[in-house]
Amino acid sequence: MSVQESPAAVVEAPPKRQFDRRSFAERYGMIGVLILLVLVMSGAPNFLSVDNAFNIARAVSINAILAAGMTLVILTGGIDLSVGSLIALTGVTSVLLWTNGAPSVVAVVGGVLAGALVGFINGSLVAFLKLPAFIVTLGALTYVRGLSYSLTDAQPLIASDLGYKALGNGAVAGIPMPVIAMVIVYLLMWFVLERTTFGRHVYAIGGNAHAARLAGIKVKSTLVRVYIIAGACAGLAGVIFSARVESGQPKAGEGYELDAIAAVVLGGTSLAGGRGRIWGTFVGALIIGVLSNGLVLFNVPFFYQLIVKGLVIVLAVGIDGVRNLRKE
């Protein structure tokens, strides 16, 4: 009796993963824009020199640190307009501490804590009183600037012997200290957003705060911590700025909040919240830094530079609007 063999099972190969051009463009498109911008600006005198590359890195560092904290706020669907004024207040605070006999470490930490304190106030008003983040931080932008003027009698605080000036002008192995600080901030932010529960909660709140609350996430305390981190980042940026100019400048940071927001949105973070990556923000900050540096080297008048940067901000918001329309 012959035994009939059963036919071998047919195993189908898994379908090939198709290349998603839209997803690729959203994730890596701004890197292409940065490369193109560098090629365009390479025609400017000395743009491609090593010294100018360090100049760009130093200039980018402050805005990039601001934008790192802003990324967390925007990921939750909020906004922080106070960070530019915090550049002034925290720098003035650190210089005041130094000139009154505080050690360098205390002066630096004091400036960062001053930023974190304002962030705590902003976050508490947004989270617990449910006030619009735009209004809360717009008010902070004004009163924080006023505090900076009142602490200095509207005059710069010059400190040529500033104990922590190496933080703004020093270097380690040829790498400027502000750049090292920027890299450390971004590594920490990447770890927080990509490898911690807190980071997942930030994305969840930005995606749907009500659903996040139902899932057991402590939305209010998370929001407060987000604004504290943004304030601390602004505080660090302000301390670095004061170290670079060796003084506390009550007018420092004017308009910086717009550059920070533009860097975040150019980097792919949605103003609606819940979507974005910290390294995209870094690329966005580089785009703005390269653009500003190139315009200066091309001797473009300052008022035309403002026009170009304003158009970049509008472009960034427009790109975000197109992304949101495609998601609907």
C-alpha positions in Angstrom: 0.0 0.0 0.0 1.6 3.2 -1.1 1.6 6.1 1.2 0.5 9.4 -0.5 2.8 12.2 0.5 1.1 15.4 1.6 2.1 18.4 -0.5 4.6 20.7 1.2 3.2 23.7 2.8 3.7 26.8 0.7 5.4 29.6 2.7 4.8 33.0 1.3 7.5 35.5 1.5 6.6 38.6 3.6 5.6 41.6 1.4 8.5 43.9 0.7 8.4 47.1 2.7 7.7 49.9 0.3 9.7 53.1 0.4 7.6 55.9 2.0 8.8 59.0 0.3 6.5 61.3 2.4 7.9 59.8 5.7 11.4 60.0 4.4 11.0 63.6 3.4 9.5 64.6 6.8 12.3 62.9 8.7 15.3 63.8 6.6 14.2 66.7 4.4 15.6 69.4 6.6 19.0 67.8 6.5 18.9 68.2 2.7 17.8 71.9 3.2 20.8 72.4 5.6 23.2 70.9 3.0 21.8 73.0 0.3 22.0 76.1 2.4 25.7 75.4 3.2 26.4 75.1 -0.5 24.6 78.4 -1.2 26.4 80.2 1.6 29.8 78.7 0.6 30.2 81.6 -1.8 30.5 84.0 1.1 34.1 85.1 2.1 35.7 82.6 4.6 32.4 80.8 5.1 34.0 77.4 4.8 36.9 78.2 7.0 37.5 76.3 10.3 37.3 79.5 12.3 34.0 80.4 10.8 32.7 76.9 11.5 33.5 77.4 15.2 31.9 80.8 15.1 28.7 79.2 13.7 28.8 76.6 16.4 29.2 79.1 19.2 26.4 81.3 17.8 24.1 78.2 17.3 24.8 76.9 20.8 22.6 79.4 22.7 19.6 79.2 20.4 20.0 75.4 20.2 19.9 75.1 24.0 16.8 77.3 24.1 15.2 75.2 21.4 16.0 72.0 23.2 13.8 73.1 26.2 11.2 74.5 23.8 10.9 71.2 22.1 9.5 69.6 25.2 7.0 72.4 25.6 5.8 72.2 22.0 5.6 68.4 22.2 2.9 68.8 24.9 1.0 71.2 22.6 2.2 74.3 24.5 4.5 77.3 23.8 7.0 79.3 25.9 7.5 82.9 24.8 9.4 83.9 27.9 12.7 82.2 27.1 14.2 85.2 25.3 13.6 87.4 28.4 15.0 84.6 30.6 18.3 85.0 28.7 18.6 88.5 30.2 17.3 87.7 33.7 19.4 84.6 34.3 22.5 86.2 32.9 22.0 89.3 35.2 21.3 87.0 38.1 24.6 85.1 37.6 26.6 88.2 37.3 25.0 89.8 40.3 25.8 86.7 42.4 29.4 86.8 41.2 29.9 90.5 41.9 28.4 90.1 45.4 31.0 87.4 46.3 29.4 84.1 45.3 31.7 81.4 44.0 31.5 80.7 40.2 29.6 77.5 40.7 27.0 79.2 42.8 26.6 82.0 40.3 26.1 79.5 37.4 23.7 77.3 39.4 21.8 80.4 40.6 21.2 81.6 37.0 19.9 78.2 36.0 17.7 77.9 39.0 16.3 81.4 38.3 15.2 80.1 34.9 13.7 77.0 36.4 11.8 79.0 38.9 10.1 81.1 36.2 9.4 77.8 34.3 7.8 76.4 37.5 5.5 79.5 37.7 4.6 79.2 34.0 4.0 75.5 34.2 1.8 75.8 37.4 -0.4 78.5 35.8 -0.8 76.4 32.7 -1.3 73.0 34.4 -3.3 73.9 37.5 -5.2 77.0 36.5 -5.6 75.8 32.9 -4.6 79.2 31.5 -3.5 79.4 27.9 0.3 78.8 27.6 0.5 81.6 25.0 -0.9 84.2 27.4 1.0 83.0 30.5 4.4 83.0 28.8 3.6 86.3 26.9 3.1 87.9 30.3 6.3 86.3 31.6 8.1 87.6 28.6 7.1 91.1 29.7 7.6 90.9 33.5 10.8 88.9 33.3 12.3 91.6 31.0 11.1 94.2 33.5 12.8 92.4 36.3 16.1 92.4 34.3 15.9 96.1 33.9 15.0 96.7 37.6 17.9 94.6 38.9 20.4 96.6 36.8 18.8 100.0 36.8 18.6 99.5 33.0 22.4 99.5 32.7 24.7 96.6 31.7 26.6 94.9 34.6 30.2 94.8 33.5 32.4 92.1 35.1 35.7 91.8 33.3 37.0 89.4 36.0 33.9 87.1 35.7 34.8 83.8 37.4 32.9 81.6 35.0 33.7 83.4 31.8 35.4 80.2 30.5 31.9 78.8 30.1 31.4 81.2 27.2 34.9 81.8 25.9 36.9 78.7 26.9 37.6 75.5 25.1 38.4 71.9 25.7 40.7 70.2 23.2 39.9 73.1 20.8 36.1 72.6 21.1 34.4 75.8 22.5 32.7 75.3 25.9 29.3 76.5 24.7 29.4 73.8 22.0 30.2 71.1 24.6 27.4 72.3 26.8 25.0 72.2 23.8 26.0 68.6 22.9 25.5 67.5 26.6 22.1 69.1 26.7 21.0 67.4 23.5 22.3 64.0 24.6 20.4 64.4 27.9 17.2 65.5 26.1 17.5 62.6 23.7 17.8 60.2 26.6 14.8 61.8 28.4 12.5 61.7 25.4 13.5 58.4 23.9 14.5 56.2 26.9 12.4 57.3 29.9 8.8 57.0 31.0 8.6 60.8 31.4 9.5 61.2 27.7 6.7 58.8 26.7 4.3 60.8 28.9 5.3 64.0 27.1 4.4 62.6 23.7 1.2 61.1 25.1 0.1 64.5 26.5 0.8 66.2 23.2 -1.1 63.5 21.3 -4.2 63.6 23.5 -4.1 65.1 27.0 -7.5 63.7 27.9 -6.6 60.2 26.8 -3.3 60.5 28.7 -5.1 61.4 31.8 -7.5 58.4 31.5 -4.4 56.2 31.0 -3.2 57.2 34.4 -0.6 59.8 33.4 -0.2 62.6 35.8 -0.7 65.3 33.2 -0.4 68.4 35.5 2.8 67.4 37.2 4.3 66.4 33.9 3.5 69.8 32.3 5.0 71.6 35.3 8.2 69.6 34.9 8.3 70.3 31.2 8.2 74.1 31.8 10.8 73.8 34.5 13.1 72.0 32.1 12.5 74.7 29.5 13.2 77.4 32.0 16.4 75.7 33.2 17.6 75.4 29.5 16.9 79.1 29.1 18.8 79.7 32.3 21.8 77.8 31.1 21.7 79.7 27.8 21.6 83.0 29.7 24.5 82.1 31.8 26.6 81.1 28.8 25.6 84.4 27.1 26.7 86.4 30.1 30.0 84.5 30.2 30.6 85.3 26.5 30.1 89.0 26.9 31.4 89.1 30.5 28.4 91.1 31.6 24.8 91.0 32.6 22.8 92.6 29.8 19.1 93.5 30.5 18.4 93.7 26.8 19.9 90.3 26.0 17.8 87.7 24.3 15.4 90.0 22.5 13.7 88.0 19.8 15.5 84.7 20.7 12.2 83.0 21.5 11.2 83.3 17.8 14.4 81.7 16.7 13.9 78.9 19.2 10.4 78.2 18.0 11.5 78.3 14.4 14.3 75.8 15.1 11.8 73.4 16.7 9.2 73.6 13.9 11.8 73.5 11.2 13.1 70.3 12.8 9.8 68.6 12.3 8.1 69.1 15.7 4.4 69.8 15.3 3.0 72.9 16.9 -0.1 70.8 17.6 2.0 68.6 19.9 2.7 64.9 20.1 5.1 64.6 17.1 8.8 65.5 16.7 12.3 64.5 17.6 15.0 66.4 19.5 17.7 65.9 16.8 15.4 67.5 14.3 15.4 70.6 16.5 19.2 70.5 16.4 19.2 70.5 12.6 16.6 73.4 12.7 18.9 75.4 14.9 21.9 74.8 12.5 19.8 76.0 9.6 19.0 79.3 11.4 22.7 79.6 12.5 24.1 79.0 9.0 21.6 81.4 7.5 22.4 84.2 9.9 26.1 83.7 9.5 26.0 83.6 5.7 23.9 86.7 5.5 26.4 88.6 7.7 29.3 87.4 5.6 27.5 88.5 2.4 27.1 91.9 4.0 23.4 91.8 3.9 22.0 94.8 5.8 20.5 94.0 9.2 16.9 95.0 8.3 17.0 92.6 5.3 18.3 89.9 7.6 15.2 90.4 9.7 13.0 90.1 6.7 14.7 86.8 5.7 14.5 85.4 9.2 10.9 86.4 9.5 10.1 84.6 6.2 11.9 81.5 7.5 9.6 81.5 10.6 6.5 81.8 8.4 7.9 79.0 6.2 8.4 76.8 9.3 4.9 77.3 10.5 3.6 76.8 6.9 5.5 73.5 6.7 3.9 72.4 10.0 0.5 73.3 8.7 1.0 71.2 5.6 2.1 68.3 7.7 -1.0 68.5 9.9 -3.3 68.7 6.8 -1.7 65.5 5.5 -2.3 63.7 8.8 -6.1 64.5 8.7 
